[in-house]
């Protein structure tokens, strides 16, 4: 609709400044239109009224107002019909200022007491939200009819004064005015907003008692009320009573109700019965499947819509692209479908901007088609924060930190999401030091971190064992009044658990009243790494007793705890209950825990049987675990079998050759050992270097085997020689593994009797294990080593693993 011309604002009239438009103006000033060409004088009022009616019926409020200016300029007498047309035009275009001017002119013409005109004026003020003006007019109406009451009630509903609207309904009935369908539409709308099912049912009974016509808007409002009050069965009962079974709005409302309640089966059943489907009903179904994560069915709905020759709009295309973005990993056909949607929107002439442009960009990013993503990004006329962040996420997915950082630096206005993506990228790919640096830059740029930022940082702390950093984040949360929800609590418990501070993890865990499954699992994983198997088992029983259902990861943590604690019987019970009791099919990780446990207790044949029974087949990690178990128990035949299977899956595996050579060496088969070592050399595969990290004075220091890069290397190697000399061979065979260097660094740089915490990327060897026991007793230090399998807490010459690792 064309906008009304602005020249009507030049009409001077004293009533424009009246606080109460229902009062008669105090002067007789006449109104004129400046700048309007005068028509011949004395035209018939009826002719002008017909013209006003024609323009009003055509929806041209601007033409009505132009005629008004010409009528005033020509001095044509105004009658009640003229004022009706003018007020309707003001109401349609919500021209409150001009409406007040017309109101004042009507009062001047002595028409203030006209009932229908008052109703029209109440409608105008109600639409504008002027409740006070509506009430003022309402109070002055002597004999209020149903239209007056309807206007008053709808005004209060529109203004959100829902209880007052219901009280007005009671007054209306007490004055003997019979409500009609329009009354009930407003009241049902109020009840729907209040979510008051009981009141809604009372109104429904009243409608039936008064035999009002339940069709059209009233039927749709009844259905909407029941849907919003959560009574889908009552809403659907109204469908058979509908005289217009082809009412698309009604059917779509019911489908939408099922979608909001998560009942897609009910929505699909109704959708299949729907006599006629429009774009909104198709889009409702497609978006419903997306909301529930059923992206394939969403795309099937979209395909059917296109086959039915229904042209999609922007919302439908955004929904389809969103679904494609989530199923790109499910196969090439879905990726190609996303590209086809791009072609379709070009064919339809839709502009690549706003939600549609960003949805297409997101699809290409998640598909890994970065060149196409770059093209879309360049074509976007206005690049929003969402656009920049989508591209940044694409670069971060590839793991190319340098390219991602360059793009990140080029973002004109970085928001919290931008920083979170970059920090999360660094954390995910092991650049934890860079994660902390980015966080400091974020703080300096005055961008407030949110819970996602803190969870990413806690994950970085957990990876490198940076306990002091993690404690600082925890303190930051408390100082800034950040609420400890399940996500943050899980991050804190995971961090404290992986940094060897189980007591702190327990404190955080106990603070959360309604714990999620992830939080329970994080605490169980912490106990597992500490070797506290019984505590993990007790925690699992407590979680289940509270009605929570364990998931895939919960059983990984639980079986890992059983493996560390040697709880074979319990492990078998939980492993068997996974599928029989909880409906979770055991995966490679669960089999890996069982094989590890069986290998630890020397039941190698049983472990081999379990490996052979795996439905998906064992991976390299399973055979590697079994090979290490064979080394521990000196079973050369099974070790050779595991070696052959492992190199079939991973021919360049350095660990396979190293472990088998150790088996031969322990048995004195030196020729076989040299042969395996030569084969490793011929493959050109270097043994994976051990890497250990220790946090000291707010910085994380990294060491590798035979490392001389640290500025204190001279002192470190001198300390190691001193320890070995004092031990008299008790510290195991001499080596320069990374964990020894890290512990020596800790002895030099930390105060006496303070704990030394080290994170190692490989499983600690027996010689280093003996070394740590000696140091803990001789130097009176608690040493906490987290290797790639579990925690070893050395104190007074003993280890928490009880030699079971």
C-alpha positions, 0 to 999 in steps of 0.5 A: 500500500502506498504511503499517505502523502505528508501534506495533510500534516500542514492542516492547522487545527486547534484540536491537534493539541487537545489532551481530551479529543472528546471535548468540544473545541473552545474556538471556532477556527476553521481548518484549511489546506495549504498548497492544495488546488481548490476545486469548483465550489459547492460540489455535492457531499454525496459525490465526495463520499462516493469517491471516498468510499471507492478509494477506501475499498481500493485500499488507498488511504492516501487518496482518501486523505487527499480528498479530505484536504480538497473537501476542506479547501473547497468548503464542502459540508461534511456529514456522518458518512464522510467522518466514517470514511476518514476515521477508517482511513486514519485507522488503516494507516495508523495516522493518529495525529490526523485522526485526532484532527478529524475527531475534533472536527466531528465534535465541532459539527455536533456529531460527538454523540453519534454511537457508530462514530464513537465506535469508529474512533474507539477502534482507531485509538485502540489500534494505536494502543491509546487505552486511556482515550478509548476508556474516555470515549467508552465512559461517555457512551450512554447505551453501549452496544456489542461493537462498543464492548468489542472495541473496548475488550480488543483494545485491552487484549492488544495492550496486554491487559488480559485480565482486565479484558476478561473483567470487561467481558463480565461487565458486558454480560451483567449489562445485558449485552450479548457477546458475538463471534468477534467478542469471543475471538478477542477473549480466546486470544487473551486466554491463549496468551495467558495459557489458561486452559480452564478459562478457555474451556469455559469460553468454549462451553459458552460459545456452544451454549449461545450457538455461535457460529464456530467457523472462520476466525472463531474456529481458528482462535479456538484451535490456537487457544487449545494448541497454546494451552497444550491441549492438542487433543482438544484442538484436533477434535475441532477439525471434524466439526469444521464445515470448511475442511479445506481451510489451510490456516486451520490445518496448518495451525494444527500441524504447527501445534504438533510441531511445537509439542515435538510430535512429528508423527502427529504432524505428519499424519495431519499433513498427509490428510490435508486436502490442500497444502500451501507454502506455509504448511510445507515450510512448517513441516520442513522446519519442524523436522529441522527443529527435532534434528531430523534433517533427512526428512526435512529435505524429503519434505522440501523435495516433495514441495518442489515436485508439487510445483510449490515455489519456495520463498526465502524461509523455505530455502533457508530451512532447506539449506539449514538441513543440508548443512547438518547432513553434509557428512551423510553423503554426496547426494545431500551436498549436491542438493545444497548446490542445487538449492543455490542454483534454484535461488539464482533461477528464482532471482532471489538476492544473496543477502540477509538470512538467505545469503548467510544460510548458503554461506554456512552450508558451503562452509560446513560442506568444506567447499571453501572456494564456493564459500569465498564466492558467496562471501564476496557477493554478499552486499552487506556482510554481517557479523554472522557472515564473517563468523561463518567464514572464520569457522570454515577456516578453523575447520581445516586446522590451518591456524595461520590462515584462520588467524589472518582472516580473524585479524581482518574482521572489522568488528569482532564480537564474542562469537568471533573470539570464541571461534578462534579460541576454540580452534586453537584449543581443539588443535592443541594450540593451548598457549595461543588460546590463553593469549587470545583470551587476554587480547579479548579482554583488552579489546573490551569484549566480554567473554561468555560461558562458551569462552570460559568452557573453551578456556577450561578445555585448554587448561585440561589439555595441558594440565594448567591448574593455576590457569583453570583456578584463575578462570574459576575465580573470574567466574565467581568475581563476575557473578557468572552463574554456574550452570551444567555446561560450566560445571562440566568444564570445571569438573573436567579441568580439575579432574584432568589437572589432578585435583579431584577434591576441587572437582568434587566441590564443584560437582556438589554445587549443582543441584540438577546435574546433567548426564554430562556432568555425572560423566565428567566426574566419573571420568575424573575418578577413572583417571585417578584410579578410584574405580569404586567411587566411579561405580558408586557415582554411576549407581547414584546417577541411575537411581535419580532416573537419569539415563547414561549415554555412550560416553558415560559407559566409556568413563565407567568401563575405563574406571573398571579397567584402571581399578581391575574390576573385571566382574563389574566391567562385564556386568556393565558391558552386558547391560549397555545394550540389554538394559539401556539400549546402547550398542557397544562401540570400539571405545567400549571394547577397547576398555574391556580388552585393556582390562582383560589384558591387564589381568592376563586373560589374553585369550579372552581378550582376543576372543572379544576382539574377534567378536567386535561387530564393526571390527577392531581398529589400530587402537584395539590391537595396540592395546592388546599388543602392550598387554602381550608385552606385559605378560611376555606372550610372544605368539599373541604379540606377533599376531597383534603386530601383524594385525596392527601393521595391516591397519597402520603400516607406518606404526612406530609403536608397533615396532617398538613394542614388539622389539621390546618383547624380543629383547626381554626374551633374549631374541636379539636377532629378532629385535634387530630385525624389527628395529631395522624394519622400522628404520627402513620404513623411515618412521621415527618413534613418536617423541614423548612430550611433557608439560609443566605449569610454572609461574603462570606459564606452560613449559614444554619438554621433549626427550633429550631436550636442550631448548630450555634456558635452564637445560644445564641445571636440569641435566645436572639435577637429573645426574644428581638424582641418579647418583643418589638413587644408586640404581633405585631410580631405574635405567638412566634415560632422558625422557620428557617427564624426567626433564619436566620433573627436574625443572619443577625441582629447580623452579618450585619451592620445597615440598610443593607438588609437581604436576606434569602432563605427558602425551605417552604412557609412562615407562617402568624406569620413569615410574621408578624414578618418580617414586624415588624422587617423591621419597628422597626429595619429599615432593608429591609428583602428579604425572598424567600420562595418556592413560591415567594419573600417577600420584607419587608420594613417599615412594609409592604410586596411587596406581599400586603398580597397576597401569 
